[in-house]
Amino acid sequence: MIDAIKEIAKLKDGESWIWPESDYGKAEIWLKNNLYFLFGIPSYGGAPIFYKAFEKDEINTLVKTVKSWT
């Protein structure tokens, strides 16, 4: 099992991380200007869809948000 908090916290400005799930991934997270930008990845492909921006101290909330997606 992945440690999402650890992976997200490692990001440097301008970097992204794809939350793995099946072939496409579940979410894409970007760090830009001390904000995490969360994008959902459609189950059957397509462009990621912007969901919400989170402050750097909101990693736990970001992770809970993604885990709530079914």
TIKOL-291102 format. One record per residue (C-alpha): x, y negated, z; residue in one letter; chain. Coordinates in pm, 1 decimal, always signed. Each point is the difference from the previous one (the first is absolute). Layout:
REM TIKOL-291102
<c1=X	c2=Y	c3=Z	keza=A	guke=A>;
...
***
This chain:
REM TIKOL-291102
<c1=+0.0	c2=+0.0	c3=+0.0	keza=M	guke=A>;
<c1=+125.6	c2=-346.1	c3=-86.7	keza=I	guke=A>;
<c1=+69.8	c2=-263.8	c3=+258.6	keza=D	guke=A>;
<c1=-168.8	c2=-286.2	c3=-183.1	keza=A	guke=A>;
<c1=+83.7	c2=-260.9	c3=+262.0	keza=I	guke=A>;
<c1=+369.3	c2=+82.6	c3=-29.0	keza=K	guke=A>;
<c1=-7.9	c2=-11.7	c3=-381.8	keza=E	guke=A>;
<c1=-188.2	c2=-330.0	c3=-10.3	keza=I	guke=A>;
<c1=+223.2	c2=-161.8	c3=+264.4	keza=A	guke=A>;
<c1=+308.5	c2=+82.6	c3=-213.8	keza=K	guke=A>;
<c1=-121.6	c2=-214.9	c3=-288.7	keza=L	guke=A>;
<c1=+201.7	c2=-306.9	c3=-92.5	keza=K	guke=A>;
<c1=-146.5	c2=-308.3	c3=-167.8	keza=D	guke=A>;
<c1=-113.5	c2=+89.0	c3=-352.1	keza=G	guke=A>;
<c1=-1.7	c2=+377.4	c3=+59.4	keza=E	guke=A>;
<c1=-294.2	c2=+237.1	c3=-14.9	keza=S	guke=A>;
<c1=-88.9	c2=+344.3	c3=+129.6	keza=W	guke=A>;
<c1=-260.5	c2=+239.6	c3=-136.7	keza=I	guke=A>;
<c1=-192.5	c2=+197.3	c3=+260.2	keza=W	guke=A>;
<c1=+16.0	c2=+352.8	c3=-139.3	keza=P	guke=A>;
<c1=-313.0	c2=+203.3	c3=-62.0	keza=E	guke=A>;
<c1=-47.5	c2=+249.0	c3=-283.3	keza=S	guke=A>;
<c1=+126.4	c2=-114.7	c3=-341.4	keza=D	guke=A>;
<c1=-77.4	c2=-371.2	c3=+9.4	keza=Y	guke=A>;
<c1=+53.9	c2=-117.8	c3=+354.3	keza=G	guke=A>;
<c1=-252.4	c2=-146.8	c3=+237.6	keza=K	guke=A>;
<c1=+125.1	c2=-354.1	c3=+50.1	keza=A	guke=A>;
<c1=+272.9	c2=-233.3	c3=-112.2	keza=E	guke=A>;
<c1=+147.6	c2=-240.2	c3=+254.0	keza=I	guke=A>;
<c1=+214.8	c2=-298.6	c3=-91.5	keza=W	guke=A>;
<c1=+192.6	c2=-229.8	c3=+233.1	keza=L	guke=A>;
<c1=+22.9	c2=-355.5	c3=-125.1	keza=K	guke=A>;
<c1=+73.1	c2=-311.5	c3=+207.5	keza=N	guke=A>;
<c1=-55.4	c2=+186.9	c3=+328.4	keza=N	guke=A>;
<c1=-343.6	c2=+126.2	c3=-105.0	keza=L	guke=A>;
<c1=-95.6	c2=+355.7	c3=-85.7	keza=Y	guke=A>;
<c1=-229.2	c2=+19.0	c3=-302.7	keza=F	guke=A>;
<c1=-213.1	c2=+312.7	c3=-7.0	keza=L	guke=A>;
<c1=-128.4	c2=+144.0	c3=-326.5	keza=F	guke=A>;
<c1=-220.3	c2=+306.2	c3=-34.1	keza=G	guke=A>;
<c1=+86.3	c2=+245.3	c3=-276.4	keza=I	guke=A>;
<c1=-301.6	c2=+146.2	c3=-183.1	keza=P	guke=A>;
<c1=-29.5	c2=+378.2	c3=+38.3	keza=S	guke=A>;
<c1=+5.4	c2=+67.2	c3=-373.3	keza=Y	guke=A>;
<c1=+256.4	c2=-252.5	c3=-110.6	keza=G	guke=A>;
<c1=-23.2	c2=-358.6	c3=-105.3	keza=G	guke=A>;
<c1=+146.2	c2=-319.3	c3=+136.4	keza=A	guke=A>;
<c1=+29.1	c2=-46.3	c3=+376.3	keza=P	guke=A>;
<c1=-269.2	c2=-228.2	c3=+146.0	keza=I	guke=A>;
<c1=+89.6	c2=-271.2	c3=+251.3	keza=F	guke=A>;
<c1=-167.1	c2=+60.1	c3=+336.4	keza=Y	guke=A>;
<c1=+146.0	c2=-236.1	c3=+260.3	keza=K	guke=A>;
<c1=+314.2	c2=-172.8	c3=+129.7	keza=A	guke=A>;
<c1=+134.7	c2=+74.4	c3=+348.9	keza=F	guke=A>;
<c1=+247.2	c2=-187.5	c3=+220.1	keza=E	guke=A>;
<c1=+323.3	c2=+183.3	c3=+87.2	keza=K	guke=A>;
<c1=-124.2	c2=+71.4	c3=+352.9	keza=D	guke=A>;
<c1=-313.6	c2=+169.1	c3=-138.5	keza=E	guke=A>;
<c1=+164.4	c2=+319.9	c3=-129.2	keza=I	guke=A>;
<c1=-211.9	c2=+214.9	c3=+232.2	keza=N	guke=A>;
<c1=-319.2	c2=-160.2	c3=-131.9	keza=T	guke=A>;
<c1=+116.8	c2=+47.8	c3=-359.4	keza=L	guke=A>;
<c1=+69.8	c2=+369.8	c3=+64.3	keza=V	guke=A>;
<c1=-336.6	c2=+48.5	c3=+171.9	keza=K	guke=A>;
<c1=-169.5	c2=-165.4	c3=-297.2	keza=T	guke=A>;
<c1=+160.2	c2=+236.7	c3=-250.9	keza=V	guke=A>;
<c1=-67.4	c2=+304.1	c3=+219.3	keza=K	guke=A>;
<c1=-368.3	c2=-99.3	c3=+12.3	keza=S	guke=A>;
<c1=-23.7	c2=+36.6	c3=-378.3	keza=W	guke=A>;
<c1=-138.7	c2=+338.0	c3=-98.4	keza=T	guke=A>;
***
